[in-house]
């Protein structure tokens, strides 16, 4: 069984760069520890007041793993 997890966030625009750095340095290593993870994609859309980070985690669950 394959999966796609989409996570949407919102941070004040002035913290957008700092939050993106956090995602790369802390979140990616955590996501990579998930069995079956194949890809991680990040995107960010800056609005007038907020930054809207999004990440997509894609992978495959083996039949013997709990979902």
PQR file of N, CA, C, O and H, with PARSE charges and radii, in Angstrom:
ATOM      1  N   UNK A   1       0.848  -1.168   0.000 -0.4000 1.5000
ATOM      2  CA  UNK A   1       0.000   0.000   0.000 -0.0000 2.0000
ATOM      3  C   UNK A   1       0.893   1.230   0.000  0.5500 1.7000
ATOM      4  O   UNK A   1       1.804   1.335   0.820 -0.5500 1.4000
ATOM      5  N   UNK A   2       0.643   2.147  -0.899 -0.4000 1.5000
ATOM      6  CA  UNK A   2       1.422   3.380  -0.934 -0.0000 2.0000
ATOM      7  C   UNK A   2       0.664   4.499  -0.225  0.5500 1.7000
ATOM      8  O   UNK A   2      -0.546   4.415  -0.015 -0.5500 1.4000
ATOM      9  H   UNK A   2      -0.098   2.062  -1.565  0.4000 1.0000
ATOM     10  N   UNK A   3       1.387   5.525   0.131 -0.4000 1.5000
ATOM     11  CA  UNK A   3       0.741   6.650   0.819 -0.0000 2.0000
ATOM     12  C   UNK A   3       1.327   7.972   0.337  0.5500 1.7000
ATOM     13  O   UNK A   3       2.440   8.037  -0.185 -0.5500 1.4000
ATOM     14  H   UNK A   3       2.370   5.593  -0.039  0.4000 1.0000
ATOM     15  N   UNK A   4       0.549   9.000   0.531 -0.4000 1.5000
ATOM     16  CA  UNK A   4       0.977  10.381   0.310 -0.0000 2.0000
ATOM     17  C   UNK A   4       0.429  11.192   1.474  0.5500 1.7000
ATOM     18  O   UNK A   4      -0.785  11.312   1.641 -0.5500 1.4000
ATOM     19  H   UNK A   4      -0.355   8.947   0.956  0.4000 1.0000
ATOM     20  N   UNK A   5       1.316  11.739   2.266 -0.4000 1.5000
ATOM     21  CA  UNK A   5       0.907  12.612   3.365 -0.0000 2.0000
ATOM     22  C   UNK A   5       1.200  14.044   2.950  0.5500 1.7000
ATOM     23  O   UNK A   5       2.296  14.357   2.485 -0.5500 1.4000
ATOM     24  H   UNK A   5       2.302  11.641   2.130  0.4000 1.0000
ATOM     25  N   UNK A   6       0.223  14.897   3.121 -0.4000 1.5000
ATOM     26  CA  UNK A   6       0.401  16.313   2.797 -0.0000 2.0000
ATOM     27  C   UNK A   6       0.177  17.105   4.082  0.5500 1.7000
ATOM     28  O   UNK A   6      -0.872  17.000   4.718 -0.5500 1.4000
ATOM     29  H   UNK A   6      -0.667  14.643   3.498  0.4000 1.0000
ATOM     30  N   UNK A   7       1.161  17.885   4.444 -0.4000 1.5000
ATOM     31  CA  UNK A   7       1.081  18.691   5.642 -0.0000 2.0000
ATOM     32  C   UNK A   7       1.136  20.157   5.238  0.5500 1.7000
ATOM     33  O   UNK A   7       2.009  20.572   4.476 -0.5500 1.4000
ATOM     34  H   UNK A   7       2.013  17.970   3.928  0.4000 1.0000
ATOM     35  N   UNK A   8       0.194  20.931   5.758 -0.4000 1.5000
ATOM     36  CA  UNK A   8       0.135  22.368   5.470 -0.0000 2.0000
ATOM     37  C   UNK A   8       0.373  23.125   6.768  0.5500 1.7000
ATOM     38  O   UNK A   8      -0.187  22.774   7.807 -0.5500 1.4000
ATOM     39  H   UNK A   8      -0.515  20.594   6.377  0.4000 1.0000
ATOM     40  N   UNK A   9       1.186  24.146   6.714 -0.4000 1.5000
ATOM     41  CA  UNK A   9       1.446  24.951   7.889 -0.0000 2.0000
ATOM     42  C   UNK A   9       1.240  26.428   7.605  0.5500 1.7000
ATOM     43  O   UNK A   9       0.973  26.835   6.474 -0.5500 1.4000
ATOM     44  H   UNK A   9       1.641  24.431   5.871  0.4000 1.0000
ATOM     45  N   UNK A  10       1.369  27.210   8.648 -0.4000 1.5000
ATOM     46  CA  UNK A  10       1.260  28.667   8.517 -0.0000 2.0000
ATOM     47  C   UNK A  10       2.133  29.276   9.609  0.5500 1.7000
ATOM     48  O   UNK A  10       1.970  28.972  10.791 -0.5500 1.4000
ATOM     49  H   UNK A  10       1.586  26.879   9.566  0.4000 1.0000
ATOM     50  N   UNK A  11       3.048  30.128   9.204 -0.4000 1.5000
ATOM     51  CA  UNK A  11       3.888  30.857  10.148 -0.0000 2.0000
ATOM     52  C   UNK A  11       3.931  32.317   9.708  0.5500 1.7000
ATOM     53  O   UNK A  11       3.728  32.613   8.531 -0.5500 1.4000
ATOM     54  H   UNK A  11       3.180  30.375   8.244  0.4000 1.0000
ATOM     55  N   UNK A  12       4.193  33.234  10.645 -0.4000 1.5000
ATOM     56  CA  UNK A  12       4.351  34.622  10.242 -0.0000 2.0000
ATOM     57  C   UNK A  12       5.462  34.735   9.192  0.5500 1.7000
ATOM     58  O   UNK A  12       6.488  34.062   9.291 -0.5500 1.4000
ATOM     59  H   UNK A  12       4.357  32.993  11.602  0.4000 1.0000
ATOM     60  N   UNK A  13       5.255  35.571   8.209 -0.4000 1.5000
ATOM     61  CA  UNK A  13       6.202  35.670   7.100 -0.0000 2.0000
ATOM     62  C   UNK A  13       7.630  35.935   7.566  0.5500 1.7000
ATOM     63  O   UNK A  13       8.577  35.404   6.987 -0.5500 1.4000
ATOM     64  H   UNK A  13       4.422  36.118   8.128  0.4000 1.0000
ATOM     65  N   UNK A  14       7.794  36.745   8.601 -0.4000 1.5000
ATOM     66  CA  UNK A  14       9.138  37.058   9.078 -0.0000 2.0000
ATOM     67  C   UNK A  14       9.857  35.839   9.674  0.5500 1.7000
ATOM     68  O   UNK A  14      11.072  35.867   9.866 -0.5500 1.4000
ATOM     69  H   UNK A  14       7.024  37.176   9.072  0.4000 1.0000
ATOM     70  N   UNK A  15       9.110  34.780   9.962 -0.4000 1.5000
ATOM     71  CA  UNK A  15       9.716  33.542  10.473 -0.0000 2.0000
ATOM     72  C   UNK A  15       9.822  32.458   9.395  0.5500 1.7000
ATOM     73  O   UNK A  15      10.259  31.343   9.681 -0.5500 1.4000
ATOM     74  H   UNK A  15       8.122  34.757   9.806  0.4000 1.0000
ATOM     75  N   UNK A  16       9.430  32.775   8.173 -0.4000 1.5000
ATOM     76  CA  UNK A  16       9.416  31.782   7.099 -0.0000 2.0000
ATOM     77  C   UNK A  16      10.764  31.139   6.838  0.5500 1.7000
ATOM     78  O   UNK A  16      10.850  29.918   6.705 -0.5500 1.4000
ATOM     79  H   UNK A  16       9.076  33.681   7.941  0.4000 1.0000
ATOM     80  N   UNK A  17      11.833  31.949   6.761 -0.4000 1.5000
ATOM     81  CA  UNK A  17      13.165  31.402   6.504 -0.0000 2.0000
ATOM     82  C   UNK A  17      13.639  30.516   7.656  0.5500 1.7000
ATOM     83  O   UNK A  17      14.210  29.446   7.444 -0.5500 1.4000
ATOM     84  H   UNK A  17      11.764  32.941   6.869  0.4000 1.0000
ATOM     85  N   UNK A  18      13.392  30.983   8.870 -0.4000 1.5000
ATOM     86  CA  UNK A  18      13.790  30.207  10.050 -0.0000 2.0000
ATOM     87  C   UNK A  18      13.041  28.872  10.102  0.5500 1.7000
ATOM     88  O   UNK A  18      13.628  27.838  10.419 -0.5500 1.4000
ATOM     89  H   UNK A  18      12.928  31.852   9.042  0.4000 1.0000
ATOM     90  N   UNK A  19      11.756  28.901   9.792 -0.4000 1.5000
ATOM     91  CA  UNK A  19      10.976  27.667   9.820 -0.0000 2.0000
ATOM     92  C   UNK A  19      11.421  26.710   8.706  0.5500 1.7000
ATOM     93  O   UNK A  19      11.477  25.498   8.913 -0.5500 1.4000
ATOM     94  H   UNK A  19      11.279  29.741   9.534  0.4000 1.0000
ATOM     95  N   UNK A  20      11.733  27.251   7.542 -0.4000 1.5000
ATOM     96  CA  UNK A  20      12.216  26.405   6.451 -0.0000 2.0000
ATOM     97  C   UNK A  20      13.524  25.718   6.857  0.5500 1.7000
ATOM     98  O   UNK A  20      13.725  24.538   6.569 -0.5500 1.4000
ATOM     99  H   UNK A  20      11.688  28.236   7.375  0.4000 1.0000
ATOM    100  N   UNK A  21      14.396  26.450   7.517 -0.4000 1.5000
ATOM    101  CA  UNK A  21      15.654  25.874   7.998 -0.0000 2.0000
ATOM    102  C   UNK A  21      15.376  24.746   8.991  0.5500 1.7000
ATOM    103  O   UNK A  21      16.014  23.695   8.936 -0.5500 1.4000
ATOM    104  H   UNK A  21      14.233  27.409   7.751  0.4000 1.0000
ATOM    105  N   UNK A  22      14.424  24.965   9.895 -0.4000 1.5000
ATOM    106  CA  UNK A  22      14.028  23.922  10.843 -0.0000 2.0000
ATOM    107  C   UNK A  22      13.551  22.673  10.108  0.5500 1.7000
ATOM    108  O   UNK A  22      13.932  21.558  10.463 -0.5500 1.4000
ATOM    109  H   UNK A  22      13.905  25.819   9.940  0.4000 1.0000
ATOM    110  N   UNK A  23      12.722  22.856   9.089 -0.4000 1.5000
ATOM    111  CA  UNK A  23      12.222  21.697   8.350 -0.0000 2.0000
ATOM    112  C   UNK A  23      13.372  20.886   7.754  0.5500 1.7000
ATOM    113  O   UNK A  23      13.383  19.658   7.842 -0.5500 1.4000
ATOM    114  H   UNK A  23      12.412  23.762   8.801  0.4000 1.0000
ATOM    115  N   UNK A  24      14.327  21.572   7.153 -0.4000 1.5000
ATOM    116  CA  UNK A  24      15.441  20.880   6.505 -0.0000 2.0000
ATOM    117  C   UNK A  24      16.354  20.198   7.529  0.5500 1.7000
ATOM    118  O   UNK A  24      16.788  19.064   7.325 -0.5500 1.4000
ATOM    119  H   UNK A  24      14.317  22.569   7.082  0.4000 1.0000
ATOM    120  N   UNK A  25      16.636  20.893   8.621 -0.4000 1.5000
ATOM    121  CA  UNK A  25      17.591  20.364   9.597 -0.0000 2.0000
ATOM    122  C   UNK A  25      16.994  19.348  10.569  0.5500 1.7000
ATOM    123  O   UNK A  25      17.685  18.415  10.981 -0.5500 1.4000
ATOM    124  H   UNK A  25      16.283  21.814   8.786  0.4000 1.0000
ATOM    125  N   UNK A  26      15.740  19.510  10.938 -0.4000 1.5000
ATOM    126  CA  UNK A  26      15.153  18.640  11.957 -0.0000 2.0000
ATOM    127  C   UNK A  26      14.073  17.715  11.422  0.5500 1.7000
ATOM    128  O   UNK A  26      14.060  16.526  11.744 -0.5500 1.4000
ATOM    129  H   UNK A  26      15.179  20.267  10.604  0.4000 1.0000
ATOM    130  N   UNK A  27      13.166  18.245  10.608 -0.4000 1.5000
ATOM    131  CA  UNK A  27      12.027  17.435  10.158 -0.0000 2.0000
ATOM    132  C   UNK A  27      12.439  16.378   9.145  0.5500 1.7000
ATOM    133  O   UNK A  27      11.995  15.233   9.231 -0.5500 1.4000
ATOM    134  H   UNK A  27      13.176  19.210  10.347  0.4000 1.0000
ATOM    135  N   UNK A  28      13.284  16.746   8.185 -0.4000 1.5000
ATOM    136  CA  UNK A  28      13.682  15.773   7.156 -0.0000 2.0000
ATOM    137  C   UNK A  28      14.339  14.544   7.774  0.5500 1.7000
ATOM    138  O   UNK A  28      13.971  13.428   7.406 -0.5500 1.4000
ATOM    139  H   UNK A  28      13.645  17.676   8.115  0.4000 1.0000
ATOM    140  N   UNK A  29      15.295  14.689   8.698 -0.4000 1.5000
ATOM    141  CA  UNK A  29      15.856  13.482   9.307 -0.0000 2.0000
ATOM    142  C   UNK A  29      14.801  12.624  10.019  0.5500 1.7000
ATOM    143  O   UNK A  29      14.869  11.396   9.977 -0.5500 1.4000
ATOM    144  H   UNK A  29      15.594  15.596   8.996  0.4000 1.0000
ATOM    145  N   UNK A  30      13.830  13.270  10.669 -0.4000 1.5000
ATOM    146  CA  UNK A  30      12.754  12.506  11.314 -0.0000 2.0000
ATOM    147  C   UNK A  30      11.920  11.758  10.278  0.5500 1.7000
ATOM    148  O   UNK A  30      11.622  10.578  10.460 -0.5500 1.4000
ATOM    149  H   UNK A  30      13.775  14.268  10.703  0.4000 1.0000
ATOM    150  N   UNK A  31      11.543  12.430   9.196 -0.4000 1.5000
ATOM    151  CA  UNK A  31      10.751  11.782   8.151 -0.0000 2.0000
ATOM    152  C   UNK A  31      11.513  10.614   7.529  0.5500 1.7000
ATOM    153  O   UNK A  31      10.928   9.577   7.220 -0.5500 1.4000
ATOM    154  H   UNK A  31      11.785  13.388   9.047  0.4000 1.0000
ATOM    155  N   UNK A  32      12.820  10.790   7.350 -0.4000 1.5000
ATOM    156  CA  UNK A  32      13.620   9.729   6.720 -0.0000 2.0000
ATOM    157  C   UNK A  32      13.706   8.480   7.578  0.5500 1.7000
ATOM    158  O   UNK A  32      14.060   7.414   7.074 -0.5500 1.4000
ATOM    159  H   UNK A  32      13.296  11.633   7.601  0.4000 1.0000
ATOM    160  N   UNK A  33      13.393   8.584   8.856 -0.4000 1.5000
ATOM    161  CA  UNK A  33      13.424   7.401   9.727 -0.0000 2.0000
ATOM    162  C   UNK A  33      12.176   6.536   9.567  0.5500 1.7000
ATOM    163  O   UNK A  33      12.111   5.443  10.129 -0.5500 1.4000
ATOM    164  H   UNK A  33      13.106   9.450   9.265  0.4000 1.0000
ATOM    165  N   UNK A  34      11.191   7.004   8.812 -0.4000 1.5000
ATOM    166  CA  UNK A  34       9.946   6.249   8.606 -0.0000 2.0000
ATOM    167  C   UNK A  34      10.194   5.140   7.580  0.5500 1.7000
ATOM    168  O   UNK A  34      10.595   5.424   6.451 -0.5500 1.4000
ATOM    169  H   UNK A  34      11.243   7.892   8.355  0.4000 1.0000
ATOM    170  N   UNK A  35       9.958   3.877   7.961 -0.4000 1.5000
ATOM    171  CA  UNK A  35      10.148   2.785   7.011 -0.0000 2.0000
ATOM    172  C   UNK A  35       9.278   2.986   5.764  0.5500 1.7000
ATOM    173  O   UNK A  35       8.102   3.335   5.868 -0.5500 1.4000
ATOM    174  H   UNK A  35       9.632   3.646   8.878  0.4000 1.0000
ATOM    175  N   UNK A  36       9.861   2.767   4.607 -0.4000 1.5000
ATOM    176  CA  UNK A  36       9.112   2.849   3.360 -0.0000 2.0000
ATOM    177  C   UNK A  36       9.072   4.225   2.720  0.5500 1.7000
ATOM    178  O   UNK A  36       8.592   4.366   1.596 -0.5500 1.4000
ATOM    179  H   UNK A  36      10.816   2.484   4.523  0.4000 1.0000
ATOM    180  N   UNK A  37       9.572   5.255   3.422 -0.4000 1.5000
ATOM    181  CA  UNK A  37       9.554   6.601   2.843 -0.0000 2.0000
ATOM    182  C   UNK A  37      10.414   6.628   1.589  0.5500 1.7000
ATOM    183  O   UNK A  37      11.560   6.179   1.601 -0.5500 1.4000
ATOM    184  H   UNK A  37       9.962   5.141   4.335  0.4000 1.0000
ATOM    185  N   UNK A  38       9.858   7.150   0.521 -0.4000 1.5000
ATOM    186  CA  UNK A  38      10.590   7.212  -0.738 -0.0000 2.0000
ATOM    187  C   UNK A  38      10.981   8.634  -1.129  0.5500 1.7000
ATOM    188  O   UNK A  38      12.068   8.853  -1.664 -0.5500 1.4000
ATOM    189  H   UNK A  38       8.927   7.515   0.511  0.4000 1.0000
ATOM    190  N   UNK A  39      10.107   9.596  -0.868 -0.4000 1.5000
ATOM    191  CA  UNK A  39      10.392  10.972  -1.293 -0.0000 2.0000
ATOM    192  C   UNK A  39       9.766  11.978  -0.320  0.5500 1.7000
ATOM    193  O   UNK A  39       8.741  11.719   0.311 -0.5500 1.4000
ATOM    194  H   UNK A  39       9.224   9.418  -0.433  0.4000 1.0000
ATOM    195  N   UNK A  40      10.421  13.121  -0.229 -0.4000 1.5000
ATOM    196  CA  UNK A  40       9.902  14.257   0.528 -0.0000 2.0000
ATOM    197  C   UNK A  40      10.028  15.479  -0.377  0.5500 1.7000
ATOM    198  O   UNK A  40      11.094  15.739  -0.935 -0.5500 1.4000
ATOM    199  H   UNK A  40      11.254  13.331  -0.742  0.4000 1.0000
ATOM    200  N   UNK A  41       8.940  16.222  -0.518 -0.4000 1.5000
ATOM    201  CA  UNK A  41       8.948  17.462  -1.278 -0.0000 2.0000
ATOM    202  C   UNK A  41       8.475  18.587  -0.373  0.5500 1.7000
ATOM    203  O   UNK A  41       7.504  18.436   0.368 -0.5500 1.4000
ATOM    204  H   UNK A  41       8.074  16.010  -0.065  0.4000 1.0000
ATOM    205  N   UNK A  42       9.165  19.708  -0.440 -0.4000 1.5000
ATOM    206  CA  UNK A  42       8.756  20.894   0.302 -0.0000 2.0000
ATOM    207  C   UNK A  42       8.444  22.013  -0.673  0.5500 1.7000
ATOM    208  O   UNK A  42       9.082  22.150  -1.717 -0.5500 1.4000
ATOM    209  H   UNK A  42       9.953  19.831  -1.042  0.4000 1.0000
ATOM    210  N   UNK A  43       7.464  22.796  -0.317 -0.4000 1.5000
ATOM    211  CA  UNK A  43       7.194  24.021  -1.057 -0.0000 2.0000
ATOM    212  C   UNK A  43       6.797  25.090  -0.041  0.5500 1.7000
ATOM    213  O   UNK A  43       6.442  24.787   1.098 -0.5500 1.4000
ATOM    214  H   UNK A  43       6.946  22.685   0.531  0.4000 1.0000
ATOM    215  N   UNK A  44       6.866  26.322  -0.473 -0.4000 1.5000
ATOM    216  CA  UNK A  44       6.511  27.433   0.416 -0.0000 2.0000
ATOM    217  C   UNK A  44       5.935  28.553  -0.421  0.5500 1.7000
ATOM    218  O   UNK A  44       6.485  28.936  -1.454 -0.5500 1.4000
ATOM    219  H   UNK A  44       7.155  26.567  -1.398  0.4000 1.0000
ATOM    220  N   UNK A  45       4.825  29.061   0.047 -0.4000 1.5000
ATOM    221  CA  UNK A  45       4.179  30.184  -0.618 -0.0000 2.0000
ATOM    222  C   UNK A  45       4.132  31.336   0.373  0.5500 1.7000
ATOM    223  O   UNK A  45       3.548  31.209   1.449 -0.5500 1.4000
ATOM    224  H   UNK A  45       4.379  28.749   0.886  0.4000 1.0000
ATOM    225  N   UNK A  46       4.741  32.453   0.017 -0.4000 1.5000
ATOM    226  CA  UNK A  46       4.731  33.624   0.895 -0.0000 2.0000
ATOM    227  C   UNK A  46       3.593  34.551   0.503  0.5500 1.7000
ATOM    228  O   UNK A  46       3.481  34.990  -0.642 -0.5500 1.4000
ATOM    229  H   UNK A  46       5.215  32.556  -0.857  0.4000 1.0000
ATOM    230  N   UNK A  47       2.752  34.832   1.490 -0.4000 1.5000
ATOM    231  CA  UNK A  47       1.676  35.805   1.309 -0.0000 2.0000
ATOM    232  C   UNK A  47       2.084  37.100   2.006  0.5500 1.7000
ATOM    233  O   UNK A  47       3.190  37.213   2.536 -0.5500 1.4000
ATOM    234  H   UNK A  47       2.843  34.476   2.419  0.4000 1.0000
ATOM    235  N   UNK A  48       1.193  38.053   1.996 -0.4000 1.5000
ATOM    236  CA  UNK A  48       1.492  39.363   2.577 -0.0000 2.0000
ATOM    237  C   UNK A  48       1.926  39.257   4.044  0.5500 1.7000
ATOM    238  O   UNK A  48       2.905  39.881   4.453 -0.5500 1.4000
ATOM    239  H   UNK A  48       0.295  37.962   1.565  0.4000 1.0000
ATOM    240  N   UNK A  49       1.193  38.466   4.829 -0.4000 1.5000
ATOM    241  CA  UNK A  49       1.474  38.367   6.260 -0.0000 2.0000
ATOM    242  C   UNK A  49       2.067  37.034   6.681  0.5500 1.7000
ATOM    243  O   UNK A  49       2.753  36.965   7.701 -0.5500 1.4000
ATOM    244  H   UNK A  49       0.397  37.959   4.497  0.4000 1.0000
ATOM    245  N   UNK A  50       1.822  35.980   5.926 -0.4000 1.5000
ATOM    246  CA  UNK A  50       2.212  34.637   6.348 -0.0000 2.0000
ATOM    247  C   UNK A  50       3.006  33.898   5.287  0.5500 1.7000
ATOM    248  O   UNK A  50       2.910  34.190   4.094 -0.5500 1.4000
ATOM    249  H   UNK A  50       1.265  36.036   5.097  0.4000 1.0000
ATOM    250  N   UNK A  51       3.792  32.934   5.749 -0.4000 1.5000
ATOM    251  CA  UNK A  51       4.417  31.948   4.877 -0.0000 2.0000
ATOM    252  C   UNK A  51       3.642  30.656   5.057  0.5500 1.7000
ATOM    253  O   UNK A  51       3.287  30.284   6.176 -0.5500 1.4000
ATOM    254  H   UNK A  51       3.869  32.698   6.718  0.4000 1.0000
ATOM    255  N   UNK A  52       3.384  29.981   3.961 -0.4000 1.5000
ATOM    256  CA  UNK A  52       2.594  28.755   3.996 -0.0000 2.0000
ATOM    257  C   UNK A  52       3.451  27.589   3.513  0.5500 1.7000
ATOM    258  O   UNK A  52       3.474  27.286   2.320 -0.5500 1.4000
ATOM    259  H   UNK A  52       3.672  30.283   3.053  0.4000 1.0000
ATOM    260  N   UNK A  53       4.163  26.926   4.448 -0.4000 1.5000
ATOM    261  CA  UNK A  53       4.964  25.780   4.040 -0.0000 2.0000
ATOM    262  C   UNK A  53       4.080  24.547   3.849  0.5500 1.7000
ATOM    263  O   UNK A  53       3.092  24.358   4.559 -0.5500 1.4000
ATOM    264  H   UNK A  53       4.144  27.172   5.417  0.4000 1.0000
ATOM    265  N   UNK A  54       4.445  23.737   2.904 -0.4000 1.5000
ATOM    266  CA  UNK A  54       3.743  22.483   2.624 -0.0000 2.0000
ATOM    267  C   UNK A  54       4.792  21.415   2.396  0.5500 1.7000
ATOM    268  O   UNK A  54       5.804  21.667   1.741 -0.5500 1.4000
ATOM    269  H   UNK A  54       5.248  23.891   2.328  0.4000 1.0000
ATOM    270  N   UNK A  55       4.563  20.232   2.925 -0.4000 1.5000
ATOM    271  CA  UNK A  55       5.443  19.131   2.561 -0.0000 2.0000
ATOM    272  C   UNK A  55       4.613  17.930   2.171  0.5500 1.7000
ATOM    273  O   UNK A  55       3.508  17.719   2.673 -0.5500 1.4000
ATOM    274  H   UNK A  55       3.742  20.027   3.457  0.4000 1.0000
ATOM    275  N   UNK A  56       5.167  17.150   1.267 -0.4000 1.5000
ATOM    276  CA  UNK A  56       4.543  15.937   0.766 -0.0000 2.0000
ATOM    277  C   UNK A  56       5.483  14.782   1.070  0.5500 1.7000
ATOM    278  O   UNK A  56       6.637  14.792   0.639 -0.5500 1.4000
ATOM    279  H   UNK A  56       6.064  17.321   0.860  0.4000 1.0000
ATOM    280  N   UNK A  57       5.008  13.795   1.802 -0.4000 1.5000
ATOM    281  CA  UNK A  57       5.782  12.608   2.116 -0.0000 2.0000
ATOM    282  C   UNK A  57       5.152  11.445   1.371  0.5500 1.7000
ATOM    283  O   UNK A  57       3.961  11.172   1.523 -0.5500 1.4000
ATOM    284  H   UNK A  57       4.071  13.786   2.152  0.4000 1.0000
ATOM    285  N   UNK A  58       5.949  10.764   0.568 -0.4000 1.5000
ATOM    286  CA  UNK A  58       5.418   9.662  -0.227 -0.0000 2.0000
ATOM    287  C   UNK A  58       6.221   8.407   0.074  0.5500 1.7000
ATOM    288  O   UNK A  58       7.443   8.452   0.215 -0.5500 1.4000
ATOM    289  H   UNK A  58       6.917  10.986   0.444  0.4000 1.0000
ATOM    290  N   UNK A  59       5.525   7.302   0.170 -0.4000 1.5000
ATOM    291  CA  UNK A  59       6.219   6.053   0.430 -0.0000 2.0000
ATOM    292  C   UNK A  59       5.304   4.859   0.267  0.5500 1.7000
ATOM    293  O   UNK A  59       4.193   4.953  -0.255 -0.5500 1.4000
ATOM    294  H   UNK A  59       4.532   7.265   0.056  0.4000 1.0000
ATOM    295  N   UNK A  60       5.813   3.735   0.732 -0.4000 1.5000
ATOM    296  CA  UNK A  60       5.095   2.469   0.614 -0.0000 2.0000
ATOM    297  C   UNK A  60       5.118   1.790   1.975  0.5500 1.7000
ATOM    298  O   UNK A  60       6.174   1.672   2.596 -0.5500 1.4000
ATOM    299  H   UNK A  60       6.715   3.658   1.155  0.4000 1.0000
ATOM    300  N   UNK A  61       3.953   1.342   2.441 -0.4000 1.5000
ATOM    301  CA  UNK A  61       3.862   0.534   3.648 -0.0000 2.0000
ATOM    302  C   UNK A  61       3.940  -0.924   3.241  0.5500 1.7000
ATOM    303  O   UNK A  61       3.244  -1.368   2.328 -0.5500 1.4000
ATOM    304  H   UNK A  61       3.095   1.438   1.937  0.4000 1.0000
ATOM    305  N   UNK A  62       4.793  -1.656   3.928 -0.4000 1.5000
ATOM    306  CA  UNK A  62       4.813  -3.104   3.699 -0.0000 2.0000
ATOM    307  C   UNK A  62       3.586  -3.696   4.373  0.5500 1.7000
ATOM    308  O   UNK A  62       3.042  -3.105   5.305 -0.5500 1.4000
ATOM    309  H   UNK A  62       5.359  -1.295   4.669  0.4000 1.0000
ATOM    310  N   UNK A  63       3.155  -4.839   3.916 -0.4000 1.5000
ATOM    311  CA  UNK A  63       1.930  -5.454   4.434 -0.0000 2.0000
ATOM    312  C   UNK A  63       2.042  -5.849   5.899  0.5500 1.7000
ATOM    313  O   UNK A  63       1.022  -6.018   6.567 -0.5500 1.4000
ATOM    314  H   UNK A  63       3.598  -5.319   3.159  0.4000 1.0000
ATOM    315  N   UNK A  64       3.269  -6.002   6.416 -0.4000 1.5000
ATOM    316  CA  UNK A  64       3.438  -6.390   7.819 -0.0000 2.0000
ATOM    317  C   UNK A  64       3.597  -5.190   8.760  0.5500 1.7000
ATOM    318  O   UNK A  64       3.809  -5.384   9.957 -0.5500 1.4000
ATOM    319  H   UNK A  64       4.097  -5.864   5.873  0.4000 1.0000
ATOM    320  N   UNK A  65       3.502  -3.974   8.258 -0.4000 1.5000
ATOM    321  CA  UNK A  65       3.619  -2.765   9.077 -0.0000 2.0000
ATOM    322  C   UNK A  65       2.235  -2.249   9.448  0.5500 1.7000
ATOM    323  O   UNK A  65       1.274  -2.375   8.689 -0.5500 1.4000
ATOM    324  H   UNK A  65       3.330  -3.817   7.286  0.4000 1.0000
ATOM    325  N   UNK A  66       2.166  -1.666  10.639 -0.4000 1.5000
ATOM    326  CA  UNK A  66       0.921  -1.019  11.051 -0.0000 2.0000
ATOM    327  C   UNK A  66       0.815   0.309  10.357  0.5500 1.7000
ATOM    328  O   UNK A  66       1.812   1.015  10.209 -0.5500 1.4000
ATOM    329  H   UNK A  66       2.947  -1.563  11.256  0.4000 1.0000
ATOM    330  N   UNK A  67      -0.379   0.666   9.926 -0.4000 1.5000
ATOM    331  CA  UNK A  67      -0.630   1.950   9.247 -0.0000 2.0000
ATOM    332  C   UNK A  67      -1.202   2.923  10.239  0.5500 1.7000
ATOM    333  O   UNK A  67      -1.488   4.067   9.886 -0.5500 1.4000
ATOM    334  H   UNK A  67      -1.190   0.092  10.046  0.4000 1.0000
TER
END
